[in-house]
Structure formats: C-alpha cells, structure tokens
Amino acid sequence: MIRQSIALRNRFIRLALLVSCIAASSTVLPAASSCDPRVYGAKGDGVTKDTAALQAAIDACAVQGGGTVRLAAGTYLSAPIVLKSNITLQLAKGATLLGSADHADYPAKTEFRAPGLQSLVSATNAVNVAITGDGVIDGAGETWWKMARAYKDAGILGSDHTRPRLVVFDHCKHVRVEGVTIQNSPMWQLVPYYSDDVVIRNIKVLAPAHSPNTDAIDPFSSSHVIIDHVFADVGDDDIAIKSGAINSPGPDAPSRDIMITDCHFLHGHGLSIGSEIAGGAQNIKAERIQFEGTDNGIRVKANRDRGNDVSNLVFRDIDMKNVKNALIISEYYPRILPPDEASRQPITRLTPYFHDITLENVTAVGSASAGAIVGLPEVPISGVILHNVRVRAHKGLTIGYAEVSGKGVVIQAEEGESIMKMTGAKVSLR
C-alpha cells in the first residue's frame, strides 16, 4: 500500500515538474538591442550614483521592444532600478551593481501587501526578464542589519522597521537569473513573488552568518520554479518557500510545482517551507542537496496563525554534515515542540495541514538533534514516509500527532532514545 502511494504521488509530481521544465525552457528573450549604460552617463567608479544612467539604458531598450543592458567591469553605485519586459540585465565579470548606503534612496512602497521599501532591483508585471552574467549585485546591507538588530520585529512583513529586499520579481512571467552572485541584502535577497516560470541557476547568494533575515531565495506564492546549482552561505533560510503572511486575511495563492536540485548550503537556516505559508504549498521536490554547518537541514514550519495545505513534498538524496537540527516538520513555529501538552483548538482557514511528505536517501552526521515531526491535535500530520534515512545525532527524533512510516530508518542518538513518541504518534518504521 505504501509503495502504491509513493508511486502514485511520484508520478503526479513528475508530471507537474515536467510541465515546469517545459515552461522554463520556453523562456526566450527576443533578439534585440544592446544598451550600454555608459552611453547614458554611467561612470562605474563606485562613487558616482549611476541610477539615472542605468534606468535610462533599461528604458531605452524597453522602448525598442527589449534587449540587453550590459554592465562592463566596474562598480555601479545605484539607488533602486526597475527592469521591464524583454530586458536582460547582464553583469560582466568584474562588474558590481552596488546598492546605495543612503537609506533615503529607497522609497516607501506597498510590497507583498504590506508597507515596505523598494528593492535595489525589481520588475513588476513583466514578462521575459532576466539577470545574467558573472558579476555581482551587492546590497550593502551592513547599516540595515545594524538597525534591524535594535528591533525584535524588523524581519516581519508589515513591521514599522522594514528594510528593502535586494531583487524582487513581482507578478512576473518567464524569469531567469543565472550566473551572478547576489550578496549582502538588507533583508531577503532574491524573491519571486506571485511569479510563474522562474529559473534560478548557477548562482551564489552570500551574506555574513550574523546578518538578520538575509534569506537567499524566497519563492512566495510562485509556481513552476526551478532552483538549480545554487550555492548559499547566508544569515537566515538558504531557501524559504512562502505563500502568505502571518494572520493573513486572504486570499493567498499557493507556492507549487517547485524543483530544487544540486544545491550546496553552508551557513543559514536550511531548506524551509514556511513559516508564512497561509496560501499553502504543493508539489515541491528537492534532490541532491548538501548541507554543511547550517542551523537546520530540511524544515517544514508553520503555526495556527499562518498555515494551509502543505503537501506532496519529496526530499531525495540529501546529505547533511554538522547540521544542528537535521529534520524539522513542526506546526508550532517559532517553537519546535509545543510548550506543554498540546490541546485541540478550532480549525480555521489558517490551520496548517501537512501531509504526504517523503524523505528518501537522507544522511546526517554530527547533528545536535535528529529533529522532530510534530503536528497539531486538531489536524495531525499524515503520510510522512521515511526511506533509507540515517541520522547520527546527540539527541533523537521526536514524533507527536503525526503518522510516520517507512523502512531503512536508522536514528543513532548519543543521549536518550533514538525515537521519542509524544501523544498522537503513529509510527511504523523498520
């Protein structure tokens, strides 16, 4: 029965991902003009603000039906710029687009249905838009991080102490980000928001380990997303799939049909689904992911104020070394376990429901904790399948209000039981 369930679910996911790949392969920018910002007065000297020249080059290409805005080697200091349909921003080797350190350069705007600040690079309602090349987009986030550390809520949507993201694609279609290094964002670094057919490939996303909320890639209510060969070393989630804010009144679209492959994560909070997941998330597949020294490995997280249907998740061929928490599937974020004996509460539109989650060929060594799979008493987690999962950790795996089955599972705990069962645990492992 388990094999049939796995086969049916995997066929469904393969079909969804095939559609994703076909859609992604159709992202072809039209052959058109090449626009050099230096023609419009850009200096690239790291001192002069090149904002007007960069935007003029983008606008000139857009008027001609699209084209490539090429940044030659140099440092282009800039306030926010806006990409348009059929535009490729190409950064040559040695080229850096550097965000202005002047906080006044980032206009207030409503972003993600909440008060925010304009990101350094953005596109809204654009099609066939790309960022490519061997150069760097640097958000110069240090002064923003210093501000954020002074306020507990500075990383929350709608906070009075908001910060700009670095690159945002808002309601865009056919998006490609390839080759570049994105780093030092004031907040989240690369965000496809309500966007469709997004390919993110062969990029690096960097920020110091101490930098707050510098998530590398946050697909937010987006679909048909490919994240491939990404190296992330950041201060928060290496990937965080989101779909709705805390206490969202709705409606919220899900994030779905997302494929993550061949990625390498160092510092950061791991590969996350949630916690702001009020629109739900379905059909997500992650394969051949390496974690080294991250706070978490695989993490699916929500709470009663930000949840929805999260299902058809597959994590396969995952390798973790010195990860604090190997596996967390919890509906009590920001906690992992309930503060006391969990009590049943009324089901609402924001009640999380996690189900049909498969982990296959997963290894973890040097972890502080194997982790937890803990659901709510009113809607327990169901259909978690572990196949060839081997974890060596100081503490074992906690399971509560969750149905977990599988084979080839070896949890080696240095202290206490390898598997700790709380109320509501239904465990069938061999």
C-alpha positions in Angstrom: 0.0 0.0 0.0 2.8 2.3 0.9 4.6 1.5 -2.4 1.5 2.3 -4.3 1.0 5.6 -2.5 4.6 6.6 -3.2 4.3 5.6 -6.9 1.1 7.5 -7.5 2.4 10.6 -5.7 5.8 10.5 -7.5 4.0 10.1 -10.9 2.0 13.2 -10.1 5.0 15.2 -9.1 7.0 14.1 -12.1 4.2 15.2 -14.3 4.0 18.6 -12.6 7.7 19.1 -12.8 7.8 18.1 -16.5 5.3 20.9 -17.1 7.6 23.2 -15.1 10.7 22.2 -17.1 8.8 22.7 -20.4 7.6 26.1 -19.3 11.1 27.1 -18.2 12.7 26.0 -21.4 10.3 28.4 -23.2 11.9 31.5 -21.6 13.5 33.1 -24.7 14.2 36.7 -24.8 13.8 38.3 -28.2 16.8 39.2 -30.2 17.0 43.0 -29.8 19.2 45.9 -28.9 22.2 46.1 -26.6 22.1 49.1 -24.3 25.3 50.4 -22.6 24.6 52.5 -19.5 27.9 54.3 -20.1 26.4 55.9 -23.2 23.8 57.4 -20.8 26.4 58.7 -18.4 27.2 55.8 -16.1 30.7 56.1 -14.6 31.1 52.7 -12.9 33.5 54.3 -10.4 31.8 53.2 -7.2 31.4 56.9 -6.1 29.1 58.5 -8.6 25.4 57.4 -8.3 24.7 55.8 -11.7 20.9 55.3 -11.0 19.6 57.7 -13.7 22.0 56.3 -16.4 21.2 52.7 -15.6 17.4 53.4 -15.7 17.8 55.3 -18.9 19.5 52.4 -20.6 16.8 50.0 -19.4 14.1 52.3 -20.6 15.8 52.8 -24.0 16.0 49.1 -24.6 12.4 48.6 -23.5 11.1 51.3 -26.0 12.8 49.3 -28.8 11.0 46.1 -27.8 13.6 44.7 -25.4 17.3 44.0 -25.3 20.3 43.6 -23.0 21.6 46.2 -20.7 25.2 45.3 -20.3 27.3 46.4 -17.3 31.0 46.3 -18.2 33.6 45.8 -15.4 33.3 48.5 -12.7 31.3 49.3 -9.7 27.9 51.0 -10.4 26.6 52.7 -7.3 22.8 52.9 -7.5 19.5 53.6 -5.8 16.7 51.3 -6.9 16.2 50.5 -10.6 13.3 48.8 -12.3 13.5 46.2 -15.1 10.9 46.0 -17.8 9.6 43.2 -20.1 12.0 41.6 -22.5 15.0 43.1 -20.7 18.1 41.2 -19.7 20.4 42.9 -17.1 23.8 41.4 -17.8 26.7 41.9 -15.5 30.2 41.2 -16.9 32.9 39.6 -14.9 34.3 42.4 -12.6 31.0 44.3 -12.7 29.2 45.1 -9.4 25.9 46.8 -9.1 26.2 48.3 -5.6 23.3 49.5 -3.6 23.4 53.0 -2.1 24.1 53.1 1.6 21.8 56.1 1.8 18.6 54.8 3.4 16.7 57.7 1.9 17.3 56.4 -1.6 14.8 53.6 -1.0 11.3 54.9 -1.5 8.4 53.6 0.7 6.0 51.4 -1.2 3.4 48.7 -0.6 5.2 45.4 -1.2 3.8 42.0 -0.5 0.5 43.7 0.7 2.4 45.5 3.5 4.4 48.7 4.0 7.9 48.2 2.6 10.8 49.8 0.8 11.6 49.5 -2.9 14.3 46.8 -3.6 17.5 47.6 -5.4 16.4 45.7 -8.5 12.8 44.9 -9.2 10.3 44.1 -12.0 6.6 44.3 -11.8 4.1 42.6 -14.2 7.0 42.0 -16.6 7.5 39.1 -18.9 10.7 37.6 -20.3 13.0 39.3 -17.9 16.5 38.1 -16.8 19.6 38.8 -14.8 22.7 37.1 -16.1 26.5 37.2 -16.2 29.5 36.7 -13.9 29.1 39.9 -12.0 27.8 40.8 -8.5 24.7 42.5 -7.1 25.6 43.8 -3.7 23.0 45.3 -1.3 25.5 47.0 1.1 23.3 45.7 3.9 25.5 46.3 7.0 23.8 49.6 8.1 20.4 48.0 7.6 21.4 45.0 9.7 22.6 47.2 12.5 19.2 48.9 12.5 17.3 45.6 12.4 19.2 44.2 15.4 17.7 47.0 17.5 14.1 45.9 16.8 12.6 42.5 17.5 10.0 42.7 14.7 12.3 44.1 12.0 12.1 40.9 9.9 8.3 40.6 9.9 6.1 41.7 7.0 4.4 44.9 7.9 6.9 45.9 10.5 7.4 49.6 11.3 11.1 48.9 10.9 11.1 47.4 7.4 14.1 47.0 5.1 14.4 46.7 1.3 14.9 43.3 -0.3 17.6 43.1 -2.9 16.0 41.6 -6.1 12.2 41.2 -6.4 10.1 39.9 -9.3 6.5 40.8 -8.6 3.8 39.2 -10.7 6.2 38.4 -13.5 6.3 35.5 -16.0 9.3 33.8 -17.7 12.1 34.9 -15.3 15.7 33.8 -15.5 18.5 34.5 -13.0 21.8 32.8 -14.0 25.5 33.1 -13.2 25.5 36.1 -11.0 26.5 36.5 -7.3 23.8 38.2 -5.1 25.0 39.3 -1.7 24.6 41.4 1.4 21.0 42.3 1.0 19.4 44.4 3.7 16.8 41.7 4.0 15.6 38.8 1.8 17.9 38.6 -1.2 16.0 37.1 -4.2 12.2 36.9 -4.2 9.9 35.7 -6.9 6.5 37.0 -5.7 3.4 35.7 -7.4 5.5 34.9 -10.4 5.4 32.0 -12.8 8.0 30.1 -14.8 11.1 31.1 -12.9 14.6 29.6 -13.5 17.3 30.3 -11.0 20.5 28.5 -11.9 24.3 28.6 -11.2 24.2 31.5 -8.8 25.8 32.3 -5.4 23.9 34.0 -2.7 26.1 35.3 0.2 25.8 37.2 3.4 27.6 37.0 6.8 26.3 34.4 9.2 25.2 37.1 11.7 23.2 39.2 9.1 19.5 39.1 10.1 16.8 37.8 7.7 19.1 37.6 4.7 17.2 34.6 3.2 18.9 33.6 0.0 15.9 32.7 -2.2 12.2 33.0 -1.2 9.7 31.9 -3.8 6.5 33.5 -2.5 3.1 32.3 -3.9 5.0 31.4 -7.1 4.7 28.4 -9.4 6.8 26.4 -11.9 10.1 27.4 -10.3 13.5 25.7 -10.9 16.3 26.3 -8.4 19.4 24.5 -9.7 23.1 24.6 -8.7 22.8 27.3 -6.1 25.5 27.9 -3.5 24.1 29.8 -0.5 26.0 31.0 2.6 23.7 33.4 4.4 22.3 34.5 7.8 18.8 33.0 7.5 17.0 30.5 5.4 19.0 29.2 2.4 15.7 28.7 0.7 12.3 29.6 2.2 9.2 28.8 0.3 6.3 31.1 1.4 2.8 31.9 0.4 1.0 34.2 2.9 1.7 36.5 5.8 1.0 35.9 9.5 -2.7 36.4 10.2 -3.3 36.9 6.5 -7.0 37.8 5.7 -6.5 36.1 2.3 -6.9 35.3 -0.4 -3.4 33.8 -0.8 -2.1 31.8 -3.7 0.0 28.7 -3.0 3.6 28.1 -4.0 3.6 25.0 -6.2 5.5 22.9 -8.7 9.0 23.8 -7.4 12.1 21.8 -8.2 15.3 22.3 -6.2 18.4 20.4 -7.4 22.1 20.1 -6.8 22.5 22.9 -4.3 25.1 23.4 -1.6 24.3 25.3 1.6 26.7 26.5 4.3 25.6 29.0 7.0 21.9 29.6 7.1 18.8 28.1 8.5 18.4 25.4 5.8 15.8 24.5 3.2 12.5 25.7 4.6 8.9 25.5 3.6 7.2 28.3 5.7 6.8 29.7 8.1 4.5 32.2 6.4 2.5 29.7 4.3 -1.1 30.9 4.5 -1.6 30.1 0.8 -0.2 26.6 1.2 2.5 24.8 -0.8 2.2 21.7 -3.0 4.3 19.6 -5.4 7.8 20.5 -4.2 10.8 18.3 -4.9 14.4 18.7 -3.7 17.1 16.4 -4.8 20.9 16.2 -4.3 21.2 18.9 -1.7 24.3 19.2 0.6 24.2 21.0 3.9 27.3 21.8 5.9 27.1 23.6 9.2 23.6 25.0 8.7 21.3 25.6 11.7 18.7 23.2 10.1 18.6 20.8 7.3 15.1 20.2 6.0 12.4 22.3 7.8 8.7 22.5 7.1 7.2 25.0 9.5 4.0 26.9 10.3 1.7 27.7 13.2 -2.1 28.2 13.6 -1.8 31.8 12.5 -0.1 31.3 9.2 -0.8 27.8 7.8 -2.7 26.0 5.0 -2.4 22.8 3.0 1.3 21.8 2.5 1.6 18.5 0.7 3.3 16.4 -2.0 6.8 17.1 -0.8 9.7 14.9 -1.8 13.3 15.3 -0.4 15.7 12.8 -2.0 19.5 12.2 -1.9 20.1 14.7 0.9 23.5 14.9 2.7 24.0 16.8 6.0 27.2 17.4 8.0 27.3 19.2 11.3 23.7 20.5 11.0 22.1 21.4 14.3 18.7 20.0 13.6 18.5 17.5 10.7 14.8 17.3 10.2 12.0 19.5 11.5 8.4 19.2 10.4 6.5 21.3 13.0 3.3 23.3 13.3 4.4 25.2 16.4 6.8 27.8 14.8 8.8 29.6 16.2 9.0 26.7 18.6 9.7 23.1 17.5 7.7 21.4 20.2 4.6 22.6 22.0 5.3 24.4 25.2 3.2 21.9 27.2 0.7 19.1 26.4 -0.9 20.2 23.1 -4.6 21.0 23.3 -7.1 20.8 20.4 -8.2 24.1 19.0 -10.8 25.1 16.4 -9.8 24.7 12.8 -9.6 27.9 10.8 -8.5 28.9 7.3 -5.0 29.4 8.7 -4.7 26.0 10.4 -1.7 24.2 8.9 -2.3 20.7 7.4 0.9 18.9 6.5 0.6 15.6 4.6 2.2 13.3 2.0 5.8 14.1 2.7 8.6 11.7 1.5 12.2 11.7 2.6 14.4 9.2 0.7 18.2 8.6 0.9 18.9 11.1 3.6 22.0 11.0 5.7 23.0 13.3 8.6 26.1 13.1 10.8 27.3 15.4 13.6 23.8 16.8 14.4 22.8 18.1 17.8 19.3 16.8 17.2 17.8 14.4 14.7 14.8 16.7 14.8 11.0 16.5 15.2 7.9 15.6 13.4 5.1 17.2 15.4 1.6 18.2 14.3 -1.5 19.7 15.9 -4.0 17.6 17.8 -6.9 19.0 15.7 -5.1 18.2 12.3 -2.3 15.7 12.8 0.5 15.4 10.2 -0.2 12.4 7.9 1.5 10.4 5.3 5.2 11.0 6.2 7.3 8.3 4.6 11.0 7.8 5.5 13.0 5.6 3.3 16.7 5.0 3.8 17.1 7.8 6.4 20.2 7.6 8.6 20.9 10.2 11.2 23.7 10.3 13.9 22.9 13.0 16.4 23.3 13.9 20.1 19.5 13.6 20.6 17.0 11.5 18.8 13.9 12.2 16.7 10.7 13.4 18.4 7.3 12.4 16.9 3.9 13.6 18.1 0.5 13.9 16.5 1.9 12.5 13.3 1.7 9.4 11.2 5.2 8.3 10.1 6.1 5.1 8.3 8.9 3.6 6.2 11.9 1.4 6.1 15.7 1.6 6.3 15.5 4.2 9.1 18.4 4.3 11.5 18.5 7.0 14.1 21.6 6.9 16.4 21.3 9.0 19.5 24.2 9.6 21.8 21.7 10.6 24.6 18.3 9.2 25.3 16.0 7.2 23.0 16.5 7.2 19.2 12.8 7.9 18.7 10.7 9.7 21.3 7.0 9.3 20.9 4.7 12.0 22.2 0.9 11.9 22.3 -0.7 11.2 18.9 2.4 9.5 17.4 1.6 6.7 15.0 5.0 5.2 14.0 5.7 2.2 11.8 9.4 2.2 10.9 11.7 -0.7 10.2 
